[in-house]
Amino acid sequence: MKITEKRWYWLLVGTISGLVSLSLEICASRLLAPHFGSSTIVWSSIIGVVLLALSAGYFVGGRLAEKILDEQVLLQVITTAGIVVLLVPSIAKYLLVVISTGLGVNIYWFVTAGSVLASALIFGLPIFLLGVVSPYLITLLASKYGHLGNTAGQLFALSTLGSLAGTFLPTLIFIPWIGANYTILGSGLLLLLVTVPGLSKHRTGVIAFCIILVFGFRHIMIIHSSANIAEAESLYQQIRVTAPNQEQIIMQFDAGFGVQSIYNKNKLLTNLYYDYATLLPALITSPNKTSTKILCIGLAGGTIPRLLHHYYQNSVTLEAVEIDALASKLARQYMGLGDVPVEVHTQDGRPFLNSTQNTYDIIYVDAYQNELQIPWTLTTKEFWDLAKKHTSPDGLVAMNIAAIGQIDSHLVSAITNTASKVFPFVYDAPLTQQKNSNHLIILSNNSININNTQTFVTSHPELESLKLSLEKSITQKTYNPSLPVLTDDRAPIEWLMARDNLE
């Protein structure tokens, strides 16, 4: 008896089909994240495209099974799906760049339309072909073995178990181990291998040729930049450490829309927002305070701890929370963090504050996901309550906000208005008077006077311009009932960013 005449073989085909469908969906989020982020908008785009493609596949598969019921047709559909899946990493590498650079800078269209278009063009066809499999396979099995209800139930059960495996195996094992691209290639290879027992020797040879061609093409198309020092994919993002010139080393995440950290052995100040953090301890330092305890939520390459250690030495105690252990490792290896006495906690920022008993004089929040977006969990009233609980009575909390779009940012206004429900003194300092500016917000139980930094700045005259700039731009914010208050129940960060960009 041929293997294709055995019932268990076709049930295995259905299981593999379900596994690959969900594996592609998980991997889609990894491929799109460096270009469009991984917000709920992007996830909705991916899920929407997958459901639409599956729906179309189910419809076509049912119609096709009624007209041409032949196991070779089904195997050819799966073979085609496998070949298309093998092509996805090579196609996506360049198509994503074209789409993400062709939609302009409007954040709304960039994220929404870009993620839908990318999902549809890259994953629409293979998901559609996999959708054809289920109704065709049910019809085929029912015609061969009868018992339609039992057959459909078994197939759906095994296919769903395959989908469960396709959800957890890439997330927990394959993506961390070999990366998203090779996980996709493995999925395509699995589809091709499961069809081999039912195909002729000639078609099996064609499959082998396609596998060799795709893997060879992918190897040829890997581009190594001469500026790259290190490049790796972590559980959370793609990380690149590069040297754009002989003096600087920078760390960038995902698509590289911004610079996450800068290291220069010969020049400490960066001329970017990081430099303003050097003034924060001077705002609260008193003659009776021997050491200022500072927590940085968000570390990346460690630019801010490095600045603080340089200017304050043993008068500050440094801790940092960084969810990505690989980023911390690369920071110590290449970004000079190995010379800084900072205790790094590999954890998400808010869960760390939930679990720690420590109190800090300064909590500095500079954590981003998808390069441009502050995690919404670090913007809500509940978070500011938690931060205040872990701040000393004369201490302060500060946050860097990258405001995309207009100067009077709705995002900044929502965050400062929310913080005003918790802290009696809230200040906002746009660091440049232009669009796409970083804002430094400072929250405290006491009023802030920038002149308190004068003694420190006199000892470090290179910081004088930072003091004058901060003094000129800083304004106090009070609670405004007409503005939103962000909560754990409702914190539409993506839409606030989109509104900034649209107006």
C-alpha positions as CSV (number, residue, x, y, z in Angstrom):
1,M,0.0,0.0,0.0
2,K,1.3,3.4,-0.9
3,I,1.8,5.9,1.9
4,T,-0.7,8.3,0.3
5,E,-3.4,5.6,0.8
6,K,-2.9,5.7,4.5
7,R,-5.2,7.9,6.5
8,W,-2.6,9.0,9.0
9,Y,-0.5,10.5,6.2
10,W,-3.2,12.9,5.2
11,L,-3.9,13.8,8.8
12,L,-0.2,14.6,9.1
13,V,-0.4,16.9,6.0
14,G,-3.3,18.8,7.7
15,T,-1.3,19.1,10.9
16,I,1.8,20.5,9.1
17,S,-0.4,22.9,7.2
18,G,-1.8,24.3,10.5
19,L,1.7,24.5,12.0
20,V,3.1,26.4,9.0
21,S,0.2,28.9,8.9
22,L,0.7,30.0,12.5
23,S,4.5,29.9,12.2
24,L,4.3,32.4,9.3
25,E,2.0,34.7,11.3
26,I,4.4,34.8,14.2
27,C,7.4,35.3,11.8
28,A,5.5,38.0,10.0
29,S,5.5,40.2,13.1
30,R,9.3,39.7,13.4
31,L,9.8,40.7,9.8
32,L,7.6,43.7,9.9
33,A,8.6,45.0,13.3
34,P,12.0,46.5,12.2
35,H,10.1,48.6,9.6
36,F,6.6,49.3,11.1
37,G,6.9,48.3,14.8
38,S,4.9,45.7,16.6
39,S,2.0,47.9,17.9
40,T,-1.6,46.7,18.0
41,I,-2.0,48.4,14.6
42,V,0.7,46.2,13.1
43,W,-0.6,43.1,14.8
44,S,-4.1,43.9,13.6
45,S,-2.8,44.3,10.0
46,I,-1.1,40.9,10.1
47,I,-4.0,39.1,11.7
48,G,-6.5,40.8,9.3
49,V,-4.4,39.8,6.2
50,V,-4.0,36.2,7.5
51,L,-7.7,35.8,8.1
52,L,-8.7,37.3,4.8
53,A,-6.2,35.1,2.9
54,L,-7.4,32.0,4.8
55,S,-11.0,32.9,4.1
56,A,-10.3,33.2,0.3
57,G,-8.3,29.9,0.5
58,Y,-11.1,28.1,2.2
59,F,-13.6,29.3,-0.4
60,V,-11.4,28.4,-3.4
61,G,-10.4,25.1,-1.8
62,G,-14.0,24.0,-1.4
63,R,-14.9,24.9,-4.9
64,L,-11.8,23.2,-6.3
65,A,-12.5,20.0,-4.4
66,E,-16.0,19.9,-5.9
67,K,-14.6,20.2,-9.5
68,I,-11.3,18.3,-9.4
69,L,-10.8,15.8,-6.5
70,D,-7.3,14.5,-7.0
71,E,-4.7,14.0,-4.3
72,Q,-2.0,15.1,-6.8
73,V,-3.7,18.4,-7.2
74,L,-3.6,18.9,-3.4
75,L,0.1,17.9,-3.2
76,Q,0.8,20.4,-6.0
77,V,-0.9,23.2,-4.0
78,I,1.2,22.3,-0.9
79,T,4.3,22.1,-3.0
80,T,3.7,25.5,-4.5
81,A,3.0,26.9,-1.0
82,G,6.3,25.5,0.2
83,I,8.3,27.0,-2.7
84,V,6.6,30.4,-2.1
85,V,7.4,30.2,1.6
86,L,11.1,29.5,0.8
87,L,11.1,32.7,-1.3
88,V,9.6,34.9,1.5
89,P,12.9,35.9,3.3
90,S,14.6,37.0,0.2
91,I,11.6,38.9,-1.2
92,A,10.8,40.5,2.2
93,K,14.3,41.8,2.7
94,Y,13.9,44.2,-0.2
95,L,10.2,44.6,-0.5
96,L,9.9,45.9,3.1
97,V,12.5,48.6,2.4
98,V,10.7,49.7,-0.7
99,I,7.3,49.9,1.1
100,S,8.7,51.6,4.3
101,T,10.6,54.2,2.3
102,G,7.9,54.8,-0.2
103,L,5.1,55.9,2.1
104,G,6.7,59.2,3.3
105,V,7.0,60.2,6.9
106,N,3.3,60.4,7.9
107,I,3.2,58.0,10.8
108,Y,-0.4,57.1,10.3
109,W,-0.1,56.0,6.7
110,F,3.4,54.6,7.4
111,V,2.2,52.2,10.1
112,T,-1.3,51.4,9.0
113,A,-1.2,51.2,5.2
114,G,2.5,50.1,5.2
115,S,1.9,47.1,7.5
116,V,-1.3,46.0,5.6
117,L,0.4,46.3,2.2
118,A,3.6,44.5,3.4
119,S,1.6,41.7,5.1
120,A,-0.5,41.2,2.0
121,L,2.3,41.2,-0.6
122,I,4.7,39.0,1.4
123,F,2.4,36.6,3.2
124,G,-0.9,36.8,1.4
125,L,-0.2,34.1,-1.3
126,P,1.3,31.4,0.9
127,I,-1.4,31.8,3.5
128,F,-4.0,31.6,0.8
129,L,-2.5,28.4,-0.6
130,L,-2.5,26.9,2.9
131,G,-6.1,27.9,3.3
132,V,-7.0,25.8,0.2
133,V,-5.6,22.7,2.0
134,S,-8.3,22.2,4.7
135,P,-11.5,22.0,2.7
136,Y,-9.8,20.1,-0.1
137,L,-8.4,17.6,2.4
138,I,-11.7,17.1,4.2
139,T,-13.4,16.3,0.9
140,L,-10.6,14.0,-0.1
141,L,-10.6,12.1,3.1
142,A,-14.4,11.8,3.2
143,S,-14.4,10.4,-0.4
144,K,-11.7,7.9,0.5
145,Y,-12.8,6.8,4.0
146,G,-16.3,8.2,4.6
147,H,-17.4,9.3,8.1
148,L,-17.4,13.0,7.2
149,G,-18.2,14.3,10.7
150,N,-15.5,12.2,12.3
151,T,-13.0,13.0,9.6
152,A,-13.6,16.7,9.8
153,G,-13.4,16.6,13.6
154,Q,-10.1,14.8,13.6
155,L,-8.6,17.0,10.9
156,F,-9.6,20.2,12.7
157,A,-8.3,18.9,16.0
158,L,-4.9,17.9,14.6
159,S,-4.7,21.1,12.5
160,T,-5.4,23.2,15.6
161,L,-2.7,21.3,17.5
162,G,-0.3,22.0,14.6
163,S,-1.3,25.7,14.9
164,L,-0.5,25.6,18.6
165,A,2.9,24.1,17.8
166,G,3.4,26.8,15.1
167,T,2.7,29.4,17.8
168,F,5.0,28.3,20.5
169,L,7.9,26.6,18.7
170,P,9.0,29.7,16.7
171,T,8.5,32.0,19.7
172,L,10.3,29.9,22.3
173,I,12.8,27.9,20.3
174,F,13.4,28.6,16.7
175,I,13.4,32.4,16.4
176,P,15.8,32.8,19.4
177,W,17.9,30.0,18.1
178,I,18.1,30.5,14.4
179,G,16.2,33.7,13.7
180,A,12.9,34.5,11.9
181,N,14.2,34.1,8.4
182,Y,15.5,30.6,8.9
183,T,12.4,29.7,10.8
184,I,10.4,30.7,7.7
185,L,12.8,28.7,5.5
186,G,12.4,25.7,7.8
187,S,8.6,26.0,7.5
188,G,8.8,26.0,3.7
189,L,11.1,23.0,3.8
190,L,8.7,21.2,6.0
191,L,5.8,21.7,3.6
192,L,8.0,20.3,0.7
193,L,9.1,17.3,2.7
194,V,5.6,16.3,3.7
195,T,4.6,16.1,0.0
196,V,7.6,14.0,-1.1
197,P,6.0,10.6,-0.4
198,G,3.1,11.3,-2.7
199,L,5.0,12.9,-5.6
200,S,6.6,11.3,-8.6
201,K,10.5,11.0,-8.7
202,H,10.5,13.8,-11.4
203,R,8.6,16.2,-9.2
204,T,10.7,15.3,-6.1
205,G,13.8,16.2,-8.1
206,V,12.2,19.6,-9.0
207,I,11.6,20.2,-5.2
208,A,15.2,19.4,-4.4
209,F,16.4,21.8,-7.1
210,C,14.1,24.6,-5.7
211,I,15.5,24.0,-2.2
212,I,19.1,24.2,-3.3
213,L,18.3,27.3,-5.5
214,V,16.5,29.2,-2.7
215,F,19.1,28.5,0.0
216,G,21.9,29.3,-2.5
217,F,20.2,32.6,-3.5
218,R,19.7,33.6,0.1
219,H,23.4,33.0,0.8
220,I,24.4,35.2,-2.2
221,M,22.0,38.0,-1.2
222,I,23.3,38.4,2.3
223,I,25.0,41.9,2.4
224,H,27.6,42.6,5.0
225,S,28.2,46.3,5.6
226,S,31.8,47.3,6.1
227,A,30.6,49.6,8.9
228,N,29.1,46.8,10.9
229,I,30.9,45.8,14.1
230,A,28.2,43.4,15.3
231,E,24.8,42.4,14.2
232,A,22.4,40.1,16.0
233,E,18.7,39.3,16.4
234,S,17.5,39.0,20.0
235,L,14.2,37.9,21.4
236,Y,12.9,41.4,21.0
237,Q,14.6,43.1,18.1
238,Q,17.5,43.3,15.6
239,I,20.5,45.0,17.0
240,R,23.3,46.6,15.0
241,V,26.5,48.1,16.3
242,T,28.2,50.1,13.6
243,A,31.0,52.6,13.2
244,P,29.8,55.3,10.7
245,N,33.1,57.1,11.0
246,Q,36.5,56.7,12.8
247,E,35.3,58.4,16.0
248,Q,31.8,57.1,16.7
249,I,30.2,53.8,17.5
250,I,26.5,53.7,17.5
251,M,23.8,51.1,18.5
252,Q,20.6,50.9,16.4
253,F,17.6,48.7,16.7
254,D,15.5,47.2,13.9
255,A,15.2,49.4,10.8
256,G,17.6,52.0,12.2
257,F,15.2,55.0,12.1
258,G,17.0,56.5,15.1
259,V,20.1,56.1,17.1
260,Q,19.6,54.2,20.4
261,S,23.1,54.9,21.8
262,I,26.3,56.7,20.9
263,Y,29.9,56.0,22.1
264,N,32.9,58.1,21.3
265,K,36.1,57.4,23.2
266,N,37.5,60.9,22.6
267,K,34.3,63.0,23.0
268,L,31.8,62.2,25.8
269,L,29.0,64.7,25.0
270,T,26.8,63.6,22.1
271,N,25.0,66.9,21.2
272,L,21.8,65.0,21.5
273,Y,19.1,64.6,24.2
274,Y,21.3,62.2,26.3
275,D,23.5,65.1,27.4
276,Y,20.7,66.8,29.5
277,A,20.7,63.8,31.9
278,T,24.0,65.1,33.2
279,L,22.1,68.0,34.9
280,L,19.6,65.9,36.8
281,P,21.6,64.9,39.9
282,A,22.7,68.5,40.3
283,L,19.1,69.5,40.7
284,I,18.7,67.5,43.9
285,T,22.2,67.2,45.3
286,S,22.5,68.7,48.8
287,P,25.5,69.0,51.1
288,N,24.1,66.2,53.3
289,K,23.7,63.7,50.4
290,T,26.8,61.5,49.9
291,S,25.5,59.4,47.0
292,T,22.6,59.9,44.6
293,K,20.9,56.6,43.7
294,I,19.8,56.6,40.1
295,L,17.7,54.0,38.1
296,C,17.6,54.1,34.3
297,I,14.6,52.3,32.8
298,G,16.0,51.5,29.3
299,L,19.7,51.0,28.8
300,A,20.4,50.1,25.1
301,G,24.1,50.9,24.7
302,G,24.4,52.7,28.0
303,T,25.1,56.3,26.9
304,I,23.3,57.9,29.9
305,P,24.9,55.8,32.6
306,R,28.3,56.4,31.0
307,L,27.7,60.2,31.1
308,L,26.5,60.1,34.7
309,H,29.5,58.1,35.8
310,H,31.9,60.4,34.1
311,Y,30.6,63.6,35.7
312,Y,29.6,62.3,39.1
313,Q,32.0,59.3,39.7
314,N,31.4,57.7,43.1
315,S,28.8,60.3,44.1
316,V,26.2,58.4,42.2
317,T,25.1,54.8,42.4
318,L,23.8,53.5,39.1
319,E,21.3,50.8,38.3
320,A,19.6,50.1,34.9
321,V,16.7,48.0,33.7
322,E,17.0,46.6,30.2
323,I,14.7,43.9,28.9
324,D,17.1,42.8,26.2
325,A,20.1,40.9,27.6
326,L,21.8,40.9,24.2
327,A,21.7,44.7,24.0
328,S,23.4,44.9,27.4
329,K,26.0,42.4,26.4
330,L,26.9,44.3,23.2
331,A,26.9,47.5,25.2
332,R,29.6,46.1,27.5
333,Q,31.5,44.7,24.6
334,Y,31.5,47.6,22.2
335,M,30.0,50.7,23.7
336,G,32.2,51.3,26.7
337,L,29.7,50.2,29.3
338,G,32.1,47.6,30.7
339,D,34.0,50.5,32.3
340,V,30.9,51.8,34.1
341,P,29.9,50.5,37.5
342,V,26.2,50.0,36.8
343,E,24.0,47.1,38.0
344,V,21.9,45.9,35.1
345,H,18.6,44.1,35.8
346,T,17.4,42.1,32.8
347,Q,13.7,42.7,33.1
348,D,10.9,44.8,31.8
349,G,10.7,48.2,33.4
350,R,7.3,48.1,35.1
351,P,7.5,44.6,36.4
352,F,10.9,45.5,37.9
353,L,9.3,48.4,39.8
354,N,6.5,46.1,40.9
355,S,9.0,43.6,42.4
356,T,11.8,45.8,43.8
357,Q,11.8,47.3,47.3
358,N,14.4,49.9,46.4
359,T,13.9,53.7,46.5
360,Y,15.8,56.0,44.1
361,D,16.7,59.7,44.1
362,I,16.3,59.7,40.3
363,I,14.3,57.4,38.0
364,Y,15.1,58.2,34.4
365,V,12.8,56.6,31.8
366,D,14.2,56.2,28.3
367,A,12.6,53.0,27.1
368,Y,11.2,52.5,23.6
369,Q,9.7,49.7,21.5
370,N,9.7,49.8,17.8
371,E,12.3,52.5,18.0
372,L,9.8,55.4,18.0
373,Q,7.1,54.4,20.6
374,I,7.2,54.5,24.3
375,P,5.7,51.3,25.8
376,W,2.2,52.4,26.8
377,T,2.7,50.6,30.2
378,L,5.3,53.3,31.1
379,T,2.9,56.3,30.4
380,T,-0.2,55.6,32.5
381,K,-1.3,57.0,35.9
382,E,-0.7,53.6,37.4
383,F,2.9,53.7,36.3
384,W,3.5,57.2,37.7
385,D,2.0,56.0,41.0
386,L,4.5,53.2,41.0
387,A,7.4,55.5,40.1
388,K,6.5,57.9,42.8
389,K,6.3,55.1,45.3
390,H,10.0,54.2,44.5
391,T,11.2,57.8,44.5
392,S,12.7,59.5,47.5
393,P,10.8,62.5,49.0
394,D,13.3,65.0,47.5
395,G,13.9,63.0,44.4
396,L,12.6,63.3,40.8
397,V,11.4,61.2,37.9
398,A,12.4,62.2,34.3
399,M,11.5,60.8,30.9
400,N,12.7,61.3,27.4
401,I,9.9,61.6,24.9
402,A,10.5,61.6,21.2
403,A,7.7,63.7,19.8
404,I,7.1,62.9,16.2
405,G,5.4,65.7,14.3
406,Q,4.2,69.0,15.7
407,I,5.9,71.0,18.4
408,D,2.9,71.1,20.7
409,S,2.7,67.4,20.9
410,H,-0.6,65.6,21.8
411,L,1.5,62.7,23.1
412,V,3.6,64.9,25.4
413,S,0.5,66.7,26.6
414,A,-1.2,63.5,27.4
415,I,1.8,62.1,29.3
416,T,2.4,65.3,31.3
417,N,-1.3,65.7,32.1
418,T,-1.4,62.1,33.4
419,A,1.7,62.7,35.5
420,S,0.1,65.8,36.9
421,K,-2.5,63.6,38.6
422,V,0.3,62.0,40.6
423,F,3.1,64.5,41.0
424,P,2.5,68.1,42.3
425,F,5.3,69.5,40.1
426,V,5.5,68.6,36.4
427,Y,7.8,70.2,33.9
428,D,8.2,69.9,30.2
429,A,11.3,71.0,28.3
430,P,11.3,70.7,24.4
431,L,15.0,70.3,23.7
432,T,14.6,72.0,20.2
433,Q,12.0,74.4,19.0
434,Q,11.1,72.4,16.0
435,K,9.1,69.4,14.8
436,N,10.3,65.9,15.6
437,S,11.9,67.1,18.9
438,N,12.9,65.3,22.0
439,H,11.2,66.5,25.2
440,L,12.6,66.1,28.7
441,I,9.8,65.9,31.3
442,I,10.7,66.2,35.0
443,L,8.4,65.2,37.8
444,S,8.9,65.9,41.5
445,N,7.3,66.4,44.9
446,N,9.2,69.8,45.0
447,S,9.5,72.7,42.7
448,I,12.5,72.6,40.3
449,N,14.9,75.5,39.9
450,I,17.4,75.0,37.0
451,N,19.7,77.6,38.7
452,N,20.5,74.9,41.4
453,T,22.8,73.3,38.8
454,Q,25.0,76.5,38.5
455,T,27.7,75.3,41.0
456,F,28.0,72.0,39.1
457,V,28.0,73.7,35.7
458,T,30.7,76.1,36.8
459,S,32.9,73.1,37.5
460,H,32.0,71.7,34.0
461,P,31.7,74.8,31.7
462,E,31.0,72.5,28.7
463,L,27.6,72.0,30.2
464,E,26.7,75.7,30.4
465,S,24.9,75.7,27.1
466,L,22.7,72.7,28.2
467,K,21.8,74.6,31.4
468,L,20.9,77.8,29.5
469,S,18.8,75.8,26.9
470,L,16.9,73.9,29.6
471,E,16.3,77.1,31.6
472,K,14.9,78.8,28.5
473,S,12.6,76.0,27.3
474,I,11.3,74.5,30.6
475,T,7.7,75.2,31.6
476,Q,5.6,73.9,34.4
477,K,2.5,71.9,33.6
478,T,-0.7,71.6,35.6
479,Y,-3.6,69.2,35.4
480,N,-6.0,70.1,32.6
481,P,-9.4,68.2,32.8
482,S,-9.9,68.7,29.0
483,L,-6.8,66.7,28.2
484,P,-6.7,62.9,28.4
485,V,-5.5,60.9,31.3
486,L,-3.8,57.7,30.3
487,T,-4.6,54.6,32.3
488,D,-3.9,50.9,32.1
489,D,-7.4,50.5,30.7
490,R,-7.0,53.2,28.0
491,A,-3.6,54.5,26.7
492,P,-3.9,55.1,22.9
493,I,-0.2,55.9,22.4
494,E,-0.3,55.0,18.7
495,W,-3.2,57.3,17.9
496,L,-1.7,60.2,19.8
497,M,1.5,59.8,17.7
498,A,-0.6,59.6,14.5
499,R,-2.5,62.7,15.5
500,D,0.8,64.6,16.0
501,N,1.9,63.6,12.6
502,L,-1.3,64.3,10.8
503,E,-1.8,67.9,12.2
